[in-house]
Amino acid sequence: MRHWSASDGRMQFPRLVDTARNEPVLVFRHHRPVAAVISYERYREFRDFQISSFLSASARIGGSAQARGMTPQILTTILHDIHALTHRC
């Protein structure tokens, strides 16, 4: 992983992007990491992994809730009540 200062990245943005196509770039400001720049391909892989993980967790949680008696009607009532409580004037 390459390290760049934010000011170098700003001044040499095309080079930063070219570097990020081949390896992740960690951007620092005042000696602290503030951003990571990755290729679009790596971003897609990360996004697809996150979506897959979310769907898998949702299926597990949904199955567990259903096994404990949760129904779409009960969930709708709970969500309606939460909405009413959080949107009171």
Secondary structure as GFF3:
##gff-version 3
##sequence-region A 1 89
A	DSSP	beta_strand	2	5	.	.	.	ID=ss1
A	DSSP	alpha_helix	6	11	.	.	.	ID=ss2
A	DSSP	alpha_helix	13	22	.	.	.	ID=ss3
A	DSSP	beta_strand	25	29	.	.	.	ID=ss4
A	DSSP	beta_strand	32	37	.	.	.	ID=ss5
A	DSSP	alpha_helix	40	67	.	.	.	ID=ss6
A	DSSP	alpha_helix	72	86	.	.	.	ID=ss7
###
